[in-house]
Amino acid sequence: MEKHKKNTRNALVLIVDDVEINREILGEIVSDMGYQTQLAESGIQALERIRERPPNLVLSDISMPEMDGYELCRRLKADVHTRDIPIIFISAFDKTTDIVKGFELGGGDYITKPFIPELVKARVNVHLKLYEATRKVTEANRHLQISVNEQIKQLEQERRGVLYALVGVAVKNSQYDEKYIERMRHNCHILAQSMQLSPLFSDVISDNFVDTVQLAAPLCDIGNIGIPKDILQKKAALTEEERAIMRDHTKIGAKLLGDLKVSNDYNDFMQISMDITHYHHENWDGSGYPEGKQGNEIPLAAQIVAMSSMFCALTEERSFRRSYDKEEALEIMRQEAQQKFNPDIFNIFCKVARQLR
């Protein structure tokens, strides 16, 4: 008995039986083992006891008025907070069908009346030890999962840091304005968030998607790192051959991100980044590149970035032209909207223009 107390001193056993003498007999047996006991005379009362203080084990009679042991078991196993509590059925019936039904409902064992103290003690002890072992394994797995997730997040942050560093090089080579990336990130977030509030897109845009698009947007032109500087920084119009080389930045960027993507990435950051990098120069009418995708074949994230990046490009000064104000930029975009953009997204973009940078 002392050994039981040492190992499971806080164990609580709930005994459920509508016959008082049965509750008393089982209570004495369990108490003699050094465990705490809690008594209930019905299934309904048992649920109340469990809500007040969840036990480590339930010994439940089957045949009881109002709610029998089977129904009590069914309810406990259906509740995420109580489904792991082991249940031992106690009954004067020993038919195979009764025993099998108890197991099918999630019961862990079956004890028949009249009670044999040694048998009761053996069954109770086994199931309490199993419950405690299961609890410890579950807790250990939870801590392990937390640790693994933290490590994955750390690796993801480090990988993202490397990518942003490469983006910084690509932006510098392209001679963009220093604030170009932050402006585009902000505008993508505003547009995605506004689309989420629209009934046209609310079913396909989640909070996670909005946040991920904002994080991934700066990677759209990461492929420029593989384009010669003399082409990126050329002030005159590009030749046809130079334009073809320039267009390769979408494939270069997608290949770079694809090489870094692993099958067990814990979120959608890399996949959405690849979609953006590869397809942000596709046009709604299919006239874009690199694959000539059209309409909703173009990933939604790429459509958002395409619109935001064009706005940011128009509203910053370039070596070959002045910067346009918001109204001028939107008018230029409107003239090409039928060709380049999803009209529904462009309408939302225009409505939130005051919030754009």
C-alpha positions in Angstrom: 0.0 0.0 0.0 2.8 2.4 0.8 4.3 1.8 -2.6 1.0 2.8 -4.2 0.9 6.0 -2.2 4.4 6.9 -3.2 3.8 6.5 -6.9 0.3 7.8 -7.2 -0.3 9.9 -4.1 -2.5 12.3 -6.0 -4.5 9.8 -8.0 -8.3 10.2 -7.7 -10.7 7.4 -8.5 -14.4 8.2 -9.2 -16.8 5.4 -8.3 -20.2 5.6 -9.9 -23.0 3.2 -8.8 -26.6 3.7 -7.8 -26.4 1.1 -5.1 -24.8 2.6 -1.9 -23.3 -0.7 -0.6 -21.4 -1.1 -3.9 -20.0 2.4 -3.7 -18.9 1.7 -0.1 -17.2 -1.6 -0.9 -15.3 -0.2 -3.9 -14.5 2.9 -1.9 -12.9 0.9 0.8 -10.9 -1.3 -1.6 -9.6 1.8 -3.5 -8.8 3.7 -0.3 -7.0 0.7 1.0 -4.7 1.0 -2.0 -3.8 4.6 -0.9 -5.8 6.4 -3.6 -8.3 9.2 -3.1 -11.9 8.4 -3.9 -14.9 10.3 -5.1 -18.4 8.8 -5.1 -21.4 9.4 -7.3 -24.8 7.7 -7.3 -25.7 8.4 -10.9 -24.2 9.2 -14.3 -25.5 12.8 -14.1 -23.9 13.3 -10.6 -20.7 11.7 -12.0 -20.5 14.4 -14.7 -20.9 17.1 -12.0 -18.1 15.6 -10.0 -15.9 15.4 -13.0 -16.5 19.0 -13.9 -15.5 20.0 -10.4 -12.4 17.8 -10.2 -11.4 15.5 -13.1 -10.4 12.0 -11.8 -7.6 9.8 -12.9 -9.9 6.8 -13.3 -13.6 6.1 -13.4 -15.2 2.9 -12.0 -18.8 3.0 -13.4 -21.7 0.6 -13.0 -23.6 -0.1 -16.2 -27.2 -0.4 -15.2 -28.3 2.9 -13.6 -31.4 5.0 -13.9 -31.5 8.2 -16.0 -28.0 7.7 -17.4 -26.4 4.3 -17.6 -22.7 3.6 -17.6 -22.5 3.3 -21.4 -24.0 6.8 -21.9 -21.6 8.2 -19.3 -18.7 6.7 -21.1 -20.0 8.0 -24.4 -20.1 11.5 -23.1 -16.7 11.4 -21.5 -15.1 10.1 -24.6 -16.7 12.7 -26.8 -15.3 15.5 -24.7 -11.7 16.6 -25.5 -11.1 17.4 -21.8 -12.2 14.0 -20.5 -11.7 11.5 -23.3 -8.3 10.3 -22.0 -9.7 9.3 -18.5 -9.7 5.5 -18.3 -13.1 3.9 -17.5 -13.6 0.5 -16.0 -17.1 -0.9 -16.2 -18.6 -2.7 -13.2 -21.7 -4.9 -13.5 -23.4 -8.1 -12.4 -23.8 -9.0 -16.1 -21.0 -10.8 -17.8 -22.4 -11.4 -21.2 -19.8 -11.2 -24.0 -22.1 -8.7 -25.8 -22.1 -6.4 -22.8 -18.3 -6.5 -22.4 -17.7 -5.9 -26.1 -20.1 -2.9 -26.2 -18.2 -1.4 -23.3 -14.9 -1.7 -25.2 -16.5 -0.3 -28.4 -17.5 2.8 -26.5 -14.0 3.4 -25.2 -14.0 1.5 -21.9 -10.7 0.1 -20.8 -11.7 -2.8 -18.7 -14.6 -4.8 -17.1 -15.1 -6.0 -13.5 -18.1 -8.2 -12.5 -19.9 -8.4 -9.2 -19.5 -9.6 -6.5 -16.2 -7.8 -6.2 -13.0 -9.7 -5.6 -10.8 -7.2 -3.8 -7.5 -8.6 -5.2 -8.9 -8.4 -8.8 -10.2 -4.9 -8.3 -6.9 -3.7 -6.9 -5.0 -5.3 -9.8 -7.2 -3.7 -12.5 -7.2 -0.3 -10.8 -3.5 -0.2 -10.3 -2.8 -1.2 -13.9 -5.1 1.4 -15.4 -3.8 4.2 -13.1 -0.2 3.4 -14.1 -1.2 3.3 -17.8 -3.0 6.6 -17.4 0.0 8.2 -15.7 2.5 6.8 -18.3 0.3 8.1 -21.1 0.0 11.5 -19.5 3.8 11.7 -19.2 4.4 10.6 -22.8 1.8 13.2 -24.0 3.4 15.9 -22.0 6.9 15.0 -23.2 5.6 15.0 -26.8 4.0 18.4 -26.3 7.3 19.8 -25.0 9.2 18.2 -27.8 6.8 19.6 -30.4 7.2 23.1 -28.9 11.0 22.7 -29.1 10.9 21.5 -32.6 8.5 24.2 -33.7 10.7 26.9 -32.1 13.7 25.5 -34.0 11.8 25.4 -37.3 10.7 29.0 -36.7 14.3 30.0 -36.0 15.5 28.3 -39.2 12.7 29.9 -41.1 13.7 33.4 -39.8 17.3 32.8 -40.6 16.4 31.6 -44.1 14.1 34.6 -44.6 17.0 36.9 -43.4 19.3 35.5 -46.1 16.6 36.0 -48.7 16.0 39.6 -47.7 19.7 40.2 -47.8 19.7 38.9 -51.4 16.7 41.1 -52.1 18.7 44.1 -50.8 21.5 43.3 -53.3 19.0 42.9 -56.2 17.3 46.2 -55.3 20.6 48.0 -55.1 21.6 46.6 -58.5 18.3 47.7 -59.9 18.8 51.3 -58.5 15.3 51.3 -56.9 14.4 54.0 -54.4 15.5 53.0 -50.9 11.9 53.0 -49.7 10.5 51.1 -52.6 10.4 47.7 -50.9 8.7 49.0 -47.7 6.2 50.9 -49.7 5.3 47.8 -51.8 5.1 45.6 -48.7 2.7 48.1 -47.1 0.6 48.4 -50.2 0.3 44.7 -50.6 -0.9 44.4 -47.0 -3.5 47.1 -47.5 -4.8 45.5 -50.7 -4.9 41.9 -49.4 -6.6 43.1 -46.2 -9.2 45.0 -48.1 -9.8 42.0 -50.4 -10.4 39.9 -47.3 -13.3 42.2 -46.4 -14.9 41.9 -49.8 -17.4 39.1 -50.3 -15.7 38.3 -53.6 -12.5 37.2 -51.8 -13.4 36.6 -48.2 -13.6 32.8 -48.7 -10.1 32.5 -50.1 -8.1 35.1 -48.1 -7.3 34.3 -44.5 -5.4 36.3 -41.9 -2.4 34.1 -42.4 -2.5 34.8 -46.2 -2.6 38.5 -45.6 0.4 38.4 -43.3 2.4 36.0 -45.6 1.8 38.1 -48.7 3.2 41.1 -46.8 6.3 39.1 -45.8 6.8 37.6 -49.2 6.2 40.6 -51.4 9.7 42.0 -51.2 11.0 38.8 -52.8 9.2 39.4 -56.1 12.4 40.7 -57.9 15.0 38.6 -56.1 15.8 37.0 -59.5 17.4 40.3 -60.5 20.4 39.1 -58.6 21.1 37.0 -61.6 20.7 39.7 -64.2 23.7 41.7 -65.4 24.0 45.2 -63.8 24.5 46.9 -67.2 21.0 45.7 -68.1 19.4 46.6 -64.8 20.9 50.0 -64.7 20.6 50.9 -68.4 19.0 54.3 -68.9 18.1 53.8 -72.5 15.4 51.5 -73.8 16.4 47.8 -73.7 17.0 45.9 -76.9 14.8 42.8 -77.6 17.7 40.6 -76.5 18.1 42.5 -73.3 14.4 42.3 -72.6 14.5 38.6 -73.0 17.4 38.4 -70.5 15.5 40.7 -68.1 12.4 38.5 -68.2 14.5 35.6 -67.0 14.5 37.2 -63.5 11.2 35.5 -62.8 12.6 32.0 -63.5 15.9 32.7 -61.7 14.0 33.9 -58.6 11.6 30.9 -58.6 14.5 28.5 -59.1 16.4 30.1 -56.2 13.3 29.8 -53.9 12.5 26.4 -55.1 16.0 25.1 -54.2 15.5 26.5 -50.6 12.0 25.1 -50.2 11.7 21.8 -48.2 8.7 19.5 -48.1 8.1 20.1 -44.3 8.0 23.9 -44.3 5.8 24.7 -41.4 3.9 27.5 -43.2 3.1 28.8 -46.7 5.8 31.5 -46.8 8.1 29.7 -49.3 5.3 28.5 -51.6 3.6 32.0 -51.7 7.0 33.5 -52.3 7.6 31.2 -55.2 4.2 32.1 -56.7 4.9 35.8 -56.4 8.4 35.6 -57.8 7.5 33.4 -60.7 4.2 34.9 -61.8 4.1 38.6 -60.9 4.6 39.6 -64.5 1.7 37.6 -65.8 -1.2 39.6 -67.2 -4.9 39.0 -66.7 -5.4 38.6 -70.5 -2.6 36.1 -70.9 -0.1 38.5 -72.5 2.4 38.4 -69.7 5.4 36.2 -69.0 7.0 33.8 -68.3 4.2 31.3 -69.0 1.4 33.4 -70.4 -1.0 32.5 -67.7 -4.3 34.3 -67.7 -7.3 35.1 -65.4 -7.4 33.1 -62.2 -4.6 30.8 -63.4 -2.4 33.5 -62.0 -1.9 32.9 -58.2 -3.7 35.5 -56.2 -0.6 36.5 -54.3 1.2 37.3 -57.6 -1.8 39.4 -58.8 -1.7 41.5 -55.6 2.1 42.1 -55.9 1.9 42.9 -59.6 -0.6 45.7 -58.9 1.2 47.0 -55.9 4.6 46.9 -57.5 3.4 48.8 -60.6 1.9 51.5 -58.5 5.1 51.8 -56.5 7.2 52.0 -59.6 5.0 54.7 -61.2 5.1 56.8 -58.0 8.9 56.9 -57.7 11.4 58.8 -59.8 13.4 56.9 -62.3 16.4 58.0 -64.3 14.4 58.3 -67.5 11.2 60.0 -66.1 9.7 61.9 -63.1 7.6 60.3 -60.5 3.8 60.4 -60.9 1.4 61.3 -58.1 -1.3 58.9 -56.9 -4.0 60.1 -59.2 -1.7 60.0 -62.3 -0.4 56.6 -61.4 -3.9 55.2 -61.0 -5.0 56.7 -64.3 -2.1 55.1 -66.1 -2.9 51.8 -64.5 -6.6 52.2 -65.3 -5.7 52.5 -69.0 -4.0 49.1 -68.9 -6.4 47.5 -66.3 -8.3 45.3 -68.8 -5.0 43.9 -70.0 -3.0 43.6 -66.9 -5.3 43.2 -63.9 -8.3 41.4 -62.4 -10.9 44.2 -62.7 -12.4 43.2 -59.3 -9.0 43.6 -57.6 -8.3 46.8 -59.4 -11.6 48.3 -58.2 -10.7 47.5 -54.6 -7.2 48.9 -55.2 -8.7 52.2 -56.3 -11.0 52.4 -53.3 -8.2 52.1 -50.9 -5.9 54.5 -52.8 -5.8 57.0 -49.9 -4.1 54.4 -47.7 -1.4 53.6 -50.2 2.1 54.9 -50.0 
